[in-house]
């Protein structure tokens, strides 16, 4: 229907009136108070008139200064809108008093009769505290039923939120933590009226960014790397490089998932959980360091775990055990300002018992072979069985362990006897315990106790021997014994008791006591005493004496020849034909041939059924001759089976034969020499080498060292070591010869001695 004709008066050049959109209107404009009352008339339809919506109205702009987010609410004038119309709104964020455009965003909204407020959020890249922020909005209505031109509305009134109200110079954000590799923006706000000159990051100047305010400037940092433990400094300087304000940025990582997470009970009161933090976050201290929370799902109990400023390699947290709860399901949560991570573990705590360290470990002697041990184990173990391991370490010897089991108790002592020990030996003892029912881990070792067991009487008879020497005054019986080893002596040997008595008569025994450092004594018998004797020797310590070792002076005759045998590289190997009458074994005795002291005598026993024996080279000095005697023992009487001489290792002689020229003719020279003393041959002499070389008139005398290498030397090998002379024939008359002689053994050649001899009718010679 046609709208009725309406008249409106206005004093301006603009008039806003209701307009019927989908019809043609005739419009007449007449000027009043003007001569002639000029007028104009025209027709207009919606096709000729653009549609411009009313400006939106911003209801509120709220700043979240923690998150740096602006929340905007606005409405539109709906009087000219048709239901279910689509709106396109342009949002502007303006920064500072200079209204620097920092955000232009288009949002799509739908309006209907139920619509109220429209909402829009914007996150600032700089702190909202740095500078004021203003918001405005304008909208475009997508009116599908309007065929004419549609235009964007005018801007709404601008709504502004203020920045920080402090009168001090400020820097935002303050002391924040950001992840490695991230970008971050910072701003300096100077409220003192000074001009910002520069902003530095780690002492390096940064490019300043305008923020639409004369009192604020910003910087943008990219790809930040891990900071030091106290963070990295950002400093704002005013004109003249005067320090104004600053902040610290902490660059690090969110916590990794805790590694090697494990829980166990040190006793049945407290569960102790341990883990490793993984990668260093670079964030430290109570504000930024990683915080750990231990949550148990069945009991729904949260435990906050304490962490030192500098995280150790292994972290731990304790959880009080609840009565009658064996199953536990733990969640470990790690958080810091950059993120969080977690790990979980479900356990039956009775299967993860790691006892506390042992305390008050003591011991006392029970006997020379048994000690009593006692120790205290703190903690609650009454519902389980314990397995305890005792380590027994012999000083300078082997280590063994022995296990004992106990019914668990609460805060109690445990004890046991340890036997089968050696008397008078030094042992180190320590103990540790674990759950026997479900072994998980041993406790820490107790402190170690070093203890010497009690002395006992020697456990072994002495190994003894005797030597009989006839003198004009009578007989000397030299008695020898070998000292007992510590394991045999069972204590400190204080003396040796030597007792002898006639073997076949009722003569009284005689006794002599020898000090502990001696290993031999001499019994002197007169020339009238021709009896055989029984000799007994005992080792004595503070606990008693060894069983007596018995030997007699009975010697069974036997005619044997001295043999020469050769030693092998690693020792002397002896063989013999077993004697069917042997009842008390065989004995091998050896001693240096030349002027041996009594202390050099050594012997070794072999069993009755033995037919060979080996004596290591460690008992023989290289280059030294030894006499070896093999005895067979028959009913406590000894008989010589073999007499031998031997070198454990033969060496070359250390002197040359002392030779002279006994006769010289025009065609021959005769040599003779003396035998080399045994101590200088250092081996069995195998022969001699004689060297003969003729001296030419134009050559110097050949040195004796060169005889064996001279190209014209004649060498004669004398293979009979008992030979003492040599005739050299086929020589020239009136000619000078150099002669040399050396001895040799299996161990090598000895030195050469040389002479120069002139053959003539007179037989003169010189050296």
C-alpha positions in Angstrom: 0.0 0.0 0.0 1.0 3.6 -0.6 2.3 5.5 2.3 0.2 8.6 3.0 1.8 11.9 2.1 3.8 13.3 4.9 5.5 16.7 5.4 8.6 17.4 7.4 10.4 20.6 8.1 14.2 21.0 8.7 16.6 23.8 8.9 19.6 21.9 7.6 20.4 20.3 4.3 19.7 16.8 5.5 16.7 14.9 6.7 16.2 11.4 7.9 12.8 10.0 7.5 11.1 6.6 7.3 11.3 5.2 3.8 9.2 2.5 2.2 11.9 0.3 0.7 10.1 -1.6 -2.0 8.0 1.2 -3.6 8.6 4.4 -5.6 8.3 7.6 -3.6 7.7 11.1 -5.0 9.7 13.6 -3.1 9.2 17.4 -3.2 11.6 19.8 -1.6 10.6 23.4 -1.2 12.7 26.2 0.3 10.9 28.6 2.7 11.8 32.0 3.7 13.4 32.5 0.3 12.0 34.8 -2.3 10.1 32.9 -4.8 9.9 29.7 -2.7 12.1 27.6 -5.1 11.3 23.9 -5.1 12.2 20.7 -6.8 10.4 17.4 -7.3 11.7 14.0 -8.1 11.0 10.3 -7.7 13.2 7.8 -5.9 13.0 4.0 -5.3 15.3 1.6 -3.3 17.2 1.1 -6.4 18.3 4.6 -6.3 19.0 4.9 -2.6 22.0 3.0 -0.9 21.4 1.1 2.2 23.7 2.2 5.1 23.2 0.3 8.4 23.4 2.1 11.7 26.9 2.1 13.3 27.3 -0.8 15.8 27.6 0.0 19.4 30.5 -1.4 21.5 29.1 -2.5 24.8 32.4 -3.4 26.5 36.1 -3.9 26.0 37.7 -6.0 28.8 41.4 -6.5 29.0 43.0 -9.6 30.5 46.4 -8.3 31.5 47.7 -11.7 32.4 46.8 -13.4 29.1 47.1 -10.1 27.0 43.7 -10.7 25.6 41.0 -8.1 24.7 37.4 -9.3 24.9 35.0 -7.2 22.9 31.2 -7.2 23.1 29.1 -5.2 20.6 25.5 -4.8 19.3 23.9 -3.6 16.2 20.7 -1.5 15.7 18.2 -4.1 14.6 15.3 -1.8 13.7 16.1 -2.0 10.0 17.1 -5.7 10.0 15.2 -8.6 8.7 15.4 -11.9 10.6 18.2 -14.3 9.9 20.4 -11.7 8.2 24.1 -12.2 7.9 26.6 -9.5 9.1 30.2 -9.0 8.1 31.9 -6.8 10.7 35.3 -5.2 10.4 37.2 -5.1 13.8 40.0 -2.6 14.3 42.5 -2.6 17.3 44.3 0.7 17.6 47.3 1.1 19.9 48.3 4.1 21.9 47.3 7.7 21.8 48.5 7.8 18.2 45.9 5.1 17.4 48.4 2.9 15.5 46.4 0.2 13.7 47.7 -3.1 14.8 44.8 -5.4 14.0 42.2 -5.4 11.2 40.1 -8.5 11.2 36.8 -9.4 9.5 34.3 -11.5 11.3 31.1 -13.1 10.2 28.0 -13.0 12.4 24.4 -14.0 11.9 21.6 -11.8 13.4 18.2 -13.0 14.3 15.5 -11.8 16.6 17.1 -13.7 19.5 20.6 -12.3 19.0 22.0 -10.2 21.8 25.7 -9.3 22.1 28.3 -10.3 19.6 31.7 -11.3 21.0 35.3 -11.1 19.6 38.6 -11.9 21.3 42.1 -10.7 20.3 45.4 -11.7 21.7 48.1 -9.0 21.6 51.7 -9.8 20.7 52.8 -7.1 23.2 51.7 -6.8 26.8 48.4 -4.8 27.3 50.2 -3.0 30.1 52.6 -1.3 27.7 50.2 1.1 26.0 46.4 1.8 25.8 44.4 -0.1 23.3 41.3 1.1 21.4 38.7 -0.9 19.5 36.2 0.2 16.9 33.8 -1.8 14.6 31.7 -1.3 11.6 29.4 -3.8 9.9 28.0 -4.7 6.5 24.4 -6.2 6.3 23.9 -8.9 3.7 20.2 -8.0 3.0 19.2 -10.4 0.3 15.8 -8.8 -0.2 17.3 -5.4 -0.8 18.3 -5.0 -4.4 19.8 -1.6 -4.1 23.2 -0.6 -3.1 24.3 -1.7 0.4 27.1 0.1 2.1 29.3 -0.6 5.2 28.1 1.2 8.3 30.0 4.0 9.8 32.5 3.1 12.5 31.3 2.7 16.0 32.4 5.0 18.7 36.0 4.0 19.8 36.3 2.3 23.1 39.7 2.4 24.9 41.2 0.3 27.7 44.1 1.9 29.6 47.6 0.6 30.1 49.3 0.1 33.4 48.6 3.0 35.8 51.9 3.0 37.5 53.9 6.2 37.6 57.2 4.2 37.6 59.1 3.2 34.5 58.1 -0.4 33.6 59.0 -3.3 31.4 56.6 -5.9 30.2 56.2 -8.8 30.4 58.2 -9.2 33.6 60.5 -12.2 34.4 58.6 -14.6 32.1 59.6 -18.1 31.0 59.4 -19.1 27.3 60.2 -22.3 25.5 63.5 -22.7 23.5 63.0 -21.8 19.8 60.0 -19.5 20.5 59.5 -15.8 19.6 58.7 -13.2 22.3 57.8 -9.5 22.4 58.8 -7.1 25.1 58.1 -3.4 25.7 59.5 -0.6 27.7 57.2 2.0 29.2 58.8 5.2 30.4 56.5 7.3 32.6 59.2 9.8 33.7 58.9 11.8 30.4 62.3 10.7 29.1 62.8 9.4 25.6 63.7 5.7 25.0 67.2 5.5 23.5 67.7 1.7 23.2 66.8 -1.8 24.4 69.4 -4.4 24.8 69.2 -8.2 25.0 72.2 -9.9 26.6 74.1 -6.6 26.1 73.2 -6.5 22.4 71.1 -3.6 21.0 67.8 -4.6 19.4 65.6 -2.9 16.8 62.9 -0.8 18.4 59.3 -1.1 17.4 56.8 1.8 17.7 53.7 1.0 19.8 51.6 4.1 19.0 52.7 5.9 22.1 55.5 8.4 22.7 56.3 6.8 26.0 56.6 3.1 24.9 58.7 1.1 22.6 59.0 -2.7 22.0 61.3 -5.3 20.6 60.7 -8.7 19.1 63.1 -11.6 19.8 63.0 -14.7 17.6 64.3 -18.3 18.0 65.3 -17.8 21.6 67.9 -20.3 23.0 68.3 -21.8 26.4 69.3 -19.1 29.0 71.7 -19.4 31.8 70.5 -20.5 35.3 69.8 -16.9 36.3 68.1 -16.0 33.0 69.0 -13.4 30.3 68.8 -9.7 30.9 66.7 -7.2 28.8 67.5 -3.6 29.7 65.8 -0.4 28.5 68.0 2.8 28.3 66.7 6.4 28.1 68.4 9.2 26.2 72.0 9.5 27.4 72.2 5.7 27.9 70.8 6.1 31.4 69.4 2.9 32.7 65.7 3.1 33.1 64.2 -0.4 33.6 64.5 -4.0 32.5 63.5 -7.5 33.0 64.8 -11.1 32.8 63.7 -13.7 30.4 64.0 -17.4 31.2 64.3 -19.7 28.2 64.0 -23.4 28.7 62.1 -26.6 28.1 58.9 -28.1 29.4 59.7 -31.2 31.6 60.3 -34.4 29.8 58.5 -37.5 30.9 60.2 -38.7 34.1 62.5 -41.6 33.4 63.4 -44.8 35.3 60.4 -44.2 37.6 60.5 -46.8 40.4 58.9 -47.2 43.8 59.9 -49.4 46.7 59.4 -49.7 50.4 62.5 -49.3 52.6 60.3 -50.9 55.2 56.5 -51.4 55.6 55.8 -47.9 56.7 56.9 -45.6 53.8 57.1 -46.1 50.0 60.0 -44.3 48.4 59.7 -43.5 44.7 62.7 -42.4 42.6 63.1 -41.1 39.0 65.4 -39.2 36.7 64.2 -35.8 35.4 65.6 -36.3 31.9 66.6 -33.3 29.8 67.6 -30.3 31.8 64.8 -27.7 31.5 67.0 -24.7 32.1 64.5 -23.4 34.6 65.3 -23.4 38.3 64.1 -22.3 41.6 60.7 -22.4 43.4 59.0 -20.2 40.8 60.2 -21.8 37.5 61.7 -25.1 38.5 59.9 -28.3 37.8 57.4 -29.3 40.4 56.5 -32.9 41.0 53.3 -34.3 42.4 52.8 -38.0 43.3 49.2 -39.2 43.1 48.1 -42.6 44.2 44.8 -43.6 42.4 43.4 -46.1 44.9 43.7 -43.9 48.0 43.3 -40.7 46.0 46.1 -39.1 47.9 48.3 -36.4 46.4 51.8 -35.8 47.7 53.8 -32.8 46.8 57.5 -33.7 46.3 60.3 -31.4 47.4 63.0 -30.6 44.8 66.3 -28.9 45.5 67.2 -25.7 43.6 69.6 -27.7 41.5 68.0 -31.0 40.6 70.1 -34.0 41.5 70.6 -36.8 39.0 68.0 -38.9 40.9 64.9 -37.4 42.5 62.8 -39.0 45.1 59.4 -38.7 46.9 57.9 -40.5 49.9 54.4 -41.9 50.3 53.1 -43.2 53.7 51.9 -46.7 53.5 48.2 -47.3 54.4 47.3 -50.2 56.5 46.1 -53.3 54.5 46.9 -51.7 51.1 49.4 -53.7 49.1 48.5 -52.6 45.6 49.4 -49.1 44.6 48.9 -47.2 41.3 51.1 -44.1 41.2 50.9 -41.2 38.7 53.9 -38.9 38.8 53.1 -35.4 37.3 55.9 -33.0 36.4 55.0 -29.4 35.7 56.8 -26.1 35.1 55.7 -22.8 33.5 56.2 -24.2 30.0 54.2 -27.5 30.3 53.8 -30.8 32.0 54.4 -34.5 31.6 53.6 -37.6 33.5 54.4 -41.3 34.0 52.7 -44.1 36.0 53.5 -47.3 37.8 51.4 -50.0 39.4 53.0 -52.2 42.0 52.4 -54.7 44.8 54.5 -53.2 47.5 55.1 -56.5 49.2 57.2 -57.5 46.2 59.3 -54.3 46.3 60.9 -54.3 49.7 64.4 -52.7 49.9 65.4 -52.8 53.6 67.0 -49.9 55.4 70.7 -49.8 56.1 71.8 -52.1 59.0 73.0 -50.5 62.2 74.9 -51.5 65.3 76.7 -54.4 63.7 78.7 -56.1 66.5 80.6 -59.4 67.0 82.3 -61.5 69.7 84.3 -64.7 69.8 82.7 -68.0 70.6 85.7 -70.2 69.9 88.8 -70.1 67.6 86.6 -71.2 64.7 83.2 -69.6 65.5 82.2 -66.0 66.0 78.8 -64.5 67.1 77.3 -61.7 65.0 74.5 -59.4 65.9 73.0 -56.4 64.0 70.0 -54.1 64.3 67.6 -53.6 61.3 65.4 -50.5 61.7 61.9 -50.7 60.2 58.7 -52.7 60.1 59.2 -56.2 58.7 57.0 -58.3 60.9 54.8 -59.6 58.1 57.6 -60.9 55.9 60.6 -63.2 56.1 64.1 -61.9 55.8 67.1 -63.3 54.0 70.5 -61.9 55.2 73.8 -62.4 53.5 77.0 -62.4 55.5 80.2 -61.6 53.6 83.4 -63.2 55.1 86.6 -61.9 53.6 89.9 -63.4 54.6 92.6 -60.7 54.7 94.7 -61.2 51.6 92.6 -64.2 50.7 89.3 -65.4 49.3 85.8 -64.0 50.0 82.8 -66.2 50.7 79.2 -65.4 51.5 76.7 -67.3 53.8 73.0 -66.9 53.9 70.7 -67.0 56.9 67.0 -66.5 57.2 64.8 -64.9 59.9 61.2 -64.2 60.6 60.9 -60.4 60.2 60.4 -58.2 63.2 59.8 -54.5 63.8 62.8 -52.5 64.7 64.7 -55.5 66.1 68.1 -57.1 66.3 69.1 -60.3 64.6 72.0 -62.6 65.4 73.7 -65.9 64.3 76.9 -67.9 64.7 79.4 -68.1 61.9 81.6 -71.2 62.1 84.3 -73.1 60.0 86.7 -70.2 60.4 90.4 -70.5 60.6 92.0 -69.8 64.0 94.1 -66.7 64.4 93.1 -65.3 61.0 92.0 -61.8 60.1 88.6 -61.5 58.6 86.4 -58.6 57.4 82.7 -59.2 58.2 79.7 -57.3 56.9 76.0 -58.1 56.4 73.0 -57.1 54.3 69.4 -58.2 54.2 66.5 -58.5 51.8 63.0 -59.9 51.6 63.1 -63.7 51.3 59.5 -64.1 50.0 59.8 -61.7 47.0 63.4 -60.7 46.6 63.7 -57.2 45.3 66.9 -55.5 46.5 69.5 -56.0 49.1 69.9 -53.4 51.8 73.1 -51.4 51.9 76.0 -53.3 53.4 76.6 -52.7 57.1 79.8 -51.2 58.2 82.7 -53.7 57.9 84.2 -55.2 61.1 87.8 -56.5 61.0 88.3 -59.3 63.5 91.1 -61.7 64.4 89.8 -65.1 65.5 91.2 -66.7 68.6 94.4 -68.7 68.7 94.3 -72.5 68.6 97.0 -75.0 69.0 99.0 -75.6 65.7 97.0 -78.0 63.5 99.8 -79.6 61.6 103.0 -81.4 62.5 106.3 -79.8 61.6 108.1 -81.0 58.5 111.5 -82.0 59.9 114.9 -83.5 58.7 118.2 -84.3 60.2 121.8 -84.4 59.0 124.4 -86.5 60.8 128.1 -85.5 60.7 131.0 -87.4 62.3 133.7 -85.4 64.0 136.7 -86.4 66.1 134.7 -85.5 69.1 131.7 -87.6 68.2 128.5 -87.0 66.2 126.7 -83.8 65.3 123.0 -84.3 64.6 121.7 -81.2 62.9 117.9 -81.0 63.2 116.0 -78.8 60.7 112.3 -77.9 60.5 110.1 -75.8 58.3 108.1 -73.0 59.8 104.3 -73.6 59.7 102.2 -71.4 57.5 99.7 -69.0 59.3 96.9 -71.4 58.4 98.8 -74.3 60.1 100.2 -72.4 63.0 96.8 -71.1 64.2 98.5 -68.3 66.1 101.9 -66.8 66.8 104.5 -69.6 67.3 106.4 -68.6 70.4 109.0 -71.4 70.4 110.0 -74.8 69.3 110.6 -77.8 71.5 113.2 -80.3 70.5 113.4 -83.6 72.4 115.6 -86.6 71.8 116.2 -90.0 73.5 117.9 -93.3 72.8 115.9 -95.4 70.4 116.7 -98.8 71.9 117.5 -98.1 75.6 115.8 -96.6 78.6 117.9 -93.4 78.6 116.1 -90.3 79.8 114.9 -87.8 77.1 116.6 -84.5 76.7 114.9 -81.3 75.7 115.9 -78.0 74.3 113.6 -75.0 73.7 114.3 -72.8 70.6 113.1 -69.4 69.9 110.4 -68.9 67.2 112.8 -67.3 64.7 115.0 -70.4 64.4 114.5 -73.4 62.1 117.4 -75.7 63.2 119.5 -76.8 66.1 122.5 -79.1 66.7 122.6 -82.1 69.0 126.1 -83.1 69.9 126.8 -86.7 71.0 130.1 -87.9 72.3 132.3 -90.4 70.5 131.4 -93.1 73.0 127.7 -92.7 72.3 127.0 -95.0 69.4 123.2 -95.3 70.0 120.6 -94.4 67.5 118.2 -91.7 68.7 114.5 -90.7 68.2 114.1 -87.0 67.8 110.7 -85.1 68.3 110.1 -81.5 67.4 106.9 -79.5 68.3 105.8 -75.9 67.5 104.3 -74.1 70.5 101.9 -71.1 70.6 99.8 -69.6 73.4 97.0 -72.1 72.9 99.2 -75.3 72.9 101.6 -77.3 70.9 101.5 -79.2 67.6 101.6 -82.9 67.4 105.3 -84.0 67.7 107.1 -84.7 64.5 109.3 -87.8 64.8 112.5 -88.8 63.0 115.3 -91.2 63.9 119.1 -91.2 63.3 118.9 -94.7 61.8 120.7 -94.8 58.4 120.4 -97.9 56.2 123.6 -98.5 54.2 123.6 -98.4 50.4 126.4 -98.0 47.9 125.4 -95.4 45.2 127.4 -93.5 42.6 127.1 -89.8 42.1 125.2 -89.0 38.9 125.4 -85.9 36.8 121.9 -84.8 35.7 120.8 -81.8 33.7 118.2 -79.4 34.8 115.2 -78.4 32.6 114.2 -74.8 32.0 111.5 -74.8 34.6 113.1 -77.1 37.2 114.5 -80.5 38.1 112.6 -83.6 37.2 113.6 -86.7 39.2 112.5 -90.4 38.8 113.3 -93.5 40.7 112.3 -97.1 40.9 109.7 -97.6 43.7 111.1 -99.5 46.7 108.7 -102.2 47.9 109.9 -101.8 51.5 109.2 -98.0 51.5 106.8 -97.5 54.4 107.1 -93.8 55.1 107.7 -92.2 51.7 110.6 -90.6 49.9 112.6 -87.4 50.6 114.6 -85.3 48.2 117.3 -83.1 49.7 119.3 -80.4 47.9 122.0 -78.0 48.9 124.7 -76.0 47.0 127.8 -77.9 46.4 130.4 -75.3 47.4 130.6 -74.3 51.1 126.8 -74.2 51.8 125.5 -72.6 54.9 123.1 -74.6 57.1 120.3 -72.3 56.0 120.7 -73.4 52.4 119.6 -76.9 53.0 116.2 -77.7 51.5 114.1 -80.8 51.2 110.8 -82.1 50.0 108.8 -85.2 50.8 106.9 -87.5 48.5 104.4 -90.2 49.2 105.1 -93.9 49.5 103.6 -94.7 46.1 105.5 -91.9 44.2 108.0 -92.8 41.5 108.9 -89.3 40.4 109.2 -85.8 41.7 109.6 -82.3 40.3 111.4 -79.4 42.0 110.7 -75.9 40.6 113.6 -73.8 39.3 112.6 -71.1 41.8 114.5 -73.1 44.4 117.8 -73.1 42.4 120.1 -70.2 41.6 121.3 -70.1 38.0 124.9 -71.0 37.5 125.2 -72.7 40.9 125.9 -76.4 41.3 123.7 -78.4 43.7 124.1 -81.8 45.4 120.8 -83.7 45.4 120.1 -86.8 47.5 117.1 -89.0 47.2 116.2 -91.0 50.3 113.7 -93.8 50.9 112.1 -94.1 54.4 111.7 -97.7 55.7 110.2 -98.0 59.2 111.6 -94.6 60.3 115.1 -95.4 58.9 116.4 -93.6 55.9 118.5 -95.0 53.0 120.1 -93.2 50.1 118.7 -94.2 46.7 120.5 -91.7 44.5 123.2 -89.1 44.7 123.2 -86.4 42.0 124.8 -83.1 41.1 122.9 -80.6 38.9 122.6 -77.1 37.8 119.1 -75.6 37.8 120.2 -73.5 34.9 123.7 -73.6 33.3 125.5 -70.4 32.4 128.7 -69.7 30.4 132.0 -69.7 32.3 133.1 -66.4 33.7 136.8 -67.0 33.4 139.1 -68.3 30.7 141.4 -71.3 31.2 144.8 -70.2 32.6 147.0 -71.7 29.9 150.8 -71.5 29.2 153.1 -72.6 26.3 155.1 -75.5 27.6 157.2 -76.2 24.5 157.9 -74.5 21.1 159.7 -75.8 18.1 160.1 -74.4 14.6 157.0 -76.4 13.5 154.9 -76.8 16.7 153.6 -75.3 19.9 152.5 -77.3 23.0 150.0 -75.8 25.4 148.9 -76.8 28.9 146.3 -75.3 31.2 144.8 -75.6 34.7 141.3 -76.7 35.5 138.7 -74.0 36.1 137.3 -73.9 39.6 133.7 -75.1 40.0 132.4 -71.7 41.1 133.6 -70.1 37.8 132.4 -72.8 35.3 128.7 -72.1 36.2 127.7 -75.3 34.4 129.1 -78.7 33.5 132.2 -78.1 31.4 131.8 -79.6 27.9 135.2 -78.8 26.4 137.5 -76.1 25.1 138.0 -74.1 21.9 141.6 -73.3 20.8 142.3 -70.6 18.3 145.4 -70.2 16.2 146.1 -67.4 13.7 149.3 -66.4 12.0 150.4 -62.8 12.2 151.5 -61.2 8.9 154.5 -58.8 8.9 152.4 -55.8 7.6 149.5 -56.3 10.0 149.0 -55.3 13.6 148.6 -58.0 16.2 145.2 -59.7 16.2 143.4 -58.8 19.4 142.2 -61.8 21.3 138.6 -60.6 21.1 138.8 -61.0 17.3 140.2 -64.5 17.3 136.8 -66.3 16.8 135.9 -63.9 14.0 139.2 -63.7 12.1 138.9 -65.1 8.6 142.3 -67.0 8.9 141.7 -68.4 12.4 142.1 -72.1 12.8 139.8 -73.5 15.5 140.4 -76.8 17.4 137.5 -78.2 19.5 138.6 -80.2 22.5 135.5 -82.2 23.6 137.2 -83.9 26.5 136.6 -81.6 29.5 139.3 -83.4 31.5 142.0 -82.7 28.9 144.7 -80.4 30.1 147.2 -80.0 27.2 147.3 -79.6 23.4 150.0 -79.9 20.7 149.6 -77.6 17.7 151.7 -78.8 14.7 152.2 -77.9 11.0 153.4 -74.4 11.8 156.0 -72.2 10.1 159.4 -71.5 11.6 160.3 -68.0 12.8 156.6 -67.0 12.5 154.5 -65.2 15.1 151.2 -66.8 16.0 148.3 -65.6 18.3 146.9 -68.4 20.4 143.6 -68.3 22.3 141.7 -70.7 24.6 138.2 -70.6 26.0 136.0 -73.1 27.9 132.3 -73.7 27.2 129.3 -75.3 28.9 125.7 -75.9 27.9 125.1 -72.3 28.9 127.5 -70.8 26.4 131.1 -69.8 25.7 133.4 -68.3 28.3 135.9 -65.5 27.8 139.1 -66.1 25.6 142.6 -65.8 26.9 145.3 -65.3 24.3 149.2 -65.4 23.8 151.4 -64.3 21.0 154.2 -67.0 20.3 157.1 -66.9 17.8 158.3 -70.2 16.4 162.0 -70.5 16.2 164.8 -72.7 17.1 165.0 -71.2 20.6 161.3 -71.6 21.4 161.0 -68.1 22.8 157.5 -66.8 23.6 155.8 -63.9 25.3 152.3 -62.8 26.2 
